[in-house]
Amino acid sequence: MPLLNSSGNETPGWAIVIHGGAGGDPQKWNDAKTKLRRTGLNRALTAGRDALAQGGNALDTVELVIRILEDDAAFNAGRGAVLTKAGKVELDASIMDGRTGSCGAVAGLTATQNPISLARRVMTETPHVLLAGKGADEFAKAQQVPLVAPDYFLSRNRVADNEPHFGTVGCVVLDSKGDLAAGTSTGGTSKKLPGRVGDSPIVGAGTYAANDTCAVSGTGVGEEYIRNSVAYDVAAQMRYADRNIDDAVSKIMRQTLDAGVGGIIAISKDGTIVMQHNTPGMSCGAANSTGRFETHLALERGGEPLKSDGNSNTPVSPDAENAISKLILQQVVDWNRGDIDAFMKPYWHSDELTFSSGGKVTRGYEKTLAGYKKRYPDKQTMGVLAFEKLEYQSLGSKAMQVLGIWKLERDNQPLEGRFTLILRQFPEGWKIVHDHTSKTPDETGNP
């Protein structure tokens, strides 16, 4: 969902998703590998988040983040690339600008430190899309990009790893101007035949971005992503079949691709973030302008969202979203009028209502209302409230989860935090039955 202010108007926002490969079960990794993976993901995601928060554009951010992952030997790209049967590296990468449709790719590089940057040079400095093998190496020399000797790859500090993983790295970005971009980089599959090329440098298979739909990066068995034009298929389903991005990715991961093949990260033009995999694990992470920041080595259910009837192919009801959105935005209006009683009307009038804030749980409508009135005795104390980045997830035919960000300004002191609402549909309409609010700087957690 787009960002909403207190008037229900859309405001700019940015989002970023990264992956560091799908494959083996992270529960079987040793502590050293787990720590390196988590540290690497956090480092790259932090850099991307900071760049976007400072107004950076999508294409620059994709290149920046993937360069960081390529320089990290914990991932199968750049310095950490696996070797062919001949004992050498052959590196692949691609990048795509969703604003213009421009793209560039390289395959079979043997000495380029950061293949993603050379892929971008193919896009900007040549009339071509893909350069491979000897020609790509010669182009790298001509462009004077950083080149390294073979021992840069062979002498890396590789952590013992008996678990297979595909290890490709990728990044998709929506910047604050609404532009999308995607990039992917890999060392390919371990002990591959010299000259083998997977999906990572194939635009439409492993990488795709278009401002009218989404940005996508894949990781997994590249041959399957090529055969099924996976990255483009996400956009095509949105563009021609009017599917939302969650359903488009779910269809590919659960129906098009066999189990154990890989994963997908994607961002839609409205900032919806998707991370899914059908392997035991996928190193990934996401951040956005609402304060979201998370990294994972595996996702529950492989990241597949729950829908209203438990079937991933059933869309969330637009009528339910609209009704709940109006209810929540009316709460903002009531709060900013100083009317706590009206603000509390959507809550379940029951002793079973739960309100969790700052580590304290209050049970019951009357106790929750009394707690609000005690903390906020007048309109000045209440301040000005706004809700942003509402995300909806059906929990059954008559239940809905809503995630969002609240922001409160009082005496020129801005506060903000996260909230999670669980709503049930009663004969009289939707009611909030559980409210969990994150901590704020004053550690109250209240809006």
HULIN-V486958 format. One record per residue. SS is DSSP state (H for helix, E for strand, - for the rest). Layout:
ss: <SS	SS>
This chain:
ss: <-	-	E	E	-	-	-	-	-	E	E	-	-	-	E	E	E	E	E	E	E	E	E	-	-	H	H	H	-	-	H	H	H	H	H	H	H	H	H	H	H	H	H	H	H	H	H	H	H	H	H	H	H	-	-	-	-	H	H	H	H	H	H	H	H	H	H	H	H	H	-	-	-	-	-	-	-	H	H	H	-	-	-	-	-	-	-	-	-	-	E	E	E	E	E	E	E	-	-	-	-	-	E	E	E	E	E	E	E	-	-	E	-	-	H	H	H	H	H	H	H	H	H	H	H	-	-	-	-	E	E	E	H	H	H	H	H	H	H	H	H	H	H	-	-	-	E	-	-	-	H	H	H	H	-	-	-	-	-	-	-	-	-	-	E	-	-	-	E	E	E	E	E	E	-	-	-	-	-	E	E	E	E	E	E	E	-	-	-	-	-	-	-	-	-	-	-	-	-	-	-	-	E	-	-	-	E	E	E	E	-	-	-	E	E	E	E	E	E	E	-	H	H	H	H	H	H	-	-	H	H	H	H	H	H	H	H	H	H	H	-	-	-	-	H	H	H	H	H	H	H	H	H	H	H	H	-	-	-	-	-	E	E	E	E	E	E	E	-	-	-	-	E	E	E	E	E	-	-	-	E	E	E	E	E	E	E	E	-	-	-	-	E	E	E	E	-	-	-	H	H	H	H	-	-	-	-	-	-	-	-	-	-	-	-	-	-	H	H	H	H	H	H	H	H	H	H	H	H	H	H	H	H	H	H	H	-	-	-	H	H	H	H	-	-	-	E	-	-	-	-	-	-	E	E	E	E	-	-	E	E	E	E	-	H	H	H	H	H	H	H	H	H	H	H	-	-	-	H	H	H	H	-	E	E	E	E	E	E	E	E	E	E	E	E	E	-	-	E	E	E	E	E	E	E	E	E	E	E	E	-	-	E	E	E	E	E	E	E	E	E	E	E	E	E	E	-	-	E	E	E	E	E	E	E	E	E	-	-	-	-	-	-	-	-	-	->
